[in-house]
Amino acid sequence: MQFLVIGRDGKDEKATERRLAARQAHIDLGEELRQSGNMWYGAALWDDKNNMIGSMLLMDFPSEKELHDWLDKEPYVTGKVWEKVEVQKCNVRDPWQFNRPREWFEKRAGNT
């Protein structure tokens, strides 16, 4: 079962500090989830001034309970980075179509 998760950061003056403090643990857990197949895709959300203001993740878990078990230990939740978390069930059609080699993305972004 796939889920679109959007976490919106707090807007207080310590929001960026909390994000940076929890970021490595968030990335490390994300890598574990990617390796297990539970996280398919993630992206930082940016404002017009190129400040990180949230996150988007496409997750796949057998049940909503397992999704919530992850959220209970997600560093951006436990570290109070995300002020609001939206979860929407979704269904990705033909997810294998997004598996392109790294070089394809680098070329598209002009990094080659």
Secondary structure, 3 states (H helix, E strand, C coil): CEEEEEEEECCCCCHHHHHHHHHHHHHHHHHHHHHHCCEEEEEEEECCCCCEEEEEEEEECCCHHHHHHHHHHCHHHHCCCEEEEEEEEECCCCHHHHCCCHHHHHHHHCCC
